[in-house]
Amino acid sequence: MTSTTTTDPAAPASSEPTPFARSVVGIVAFSRTIAAVRYAEDAGKAPRLDARLALLRMSAEAVASCEEARRLGASAGIDPDEAAASYMGALGEVDERLHPLDWSERLVKTYIAIGLLSDFAGALVDELDGGLSAGLRAVIGADDFGAFASSELMGDLDADPLLAGRLGLWGRRVVGEEIGTFRRLQAERPVLLTGGASSDGLHEVLSEGATTRMRSLGLRV
């Protein structure tokens, strides 16, 4: 009689996780906490109750997605909390340099900043193998802020060309600050370039992501 062996997809990997895999799990998990905190902070500035509640729900969903990233990391033999710890403070805080003047600027800043963080993490996730890559990619994709920001802004932008011009300039400032942060992160964490992605390749991913997000809001790149 021939026995059949089944593999538990949640079982720890048989081989030792690479430093690159640990770093990617860390940055994905930590990035979701950044999103959770940002959405909660934005909720406190929301001009209406429905917008406040929507952002609080998104903050809770970002926490849940962080927990899923932690679970995936642990299943792959990675301590997710230890992996994320090295990124504490490493990604900077745009609020320290760019203070939004109103609700519209806050929405644009969060949309671009969190979106580029997701693009950066996603490009690294794509260099992983198998189920860990697919699982972390799903974690990154579980975010509805883009649709929320568009619904909040599009009507005002269509009605006010001056607002569109001001927000376009603001968005480009945010893009510049964020891309600069990721360039510094690569220099400080060379392990991020050991999975196959190049510095130029990551820069291209970020540039394309910035262009897509600006255009999706109807803002000039």
Disulfide bonds with the S-S distance in Angstrom:
none
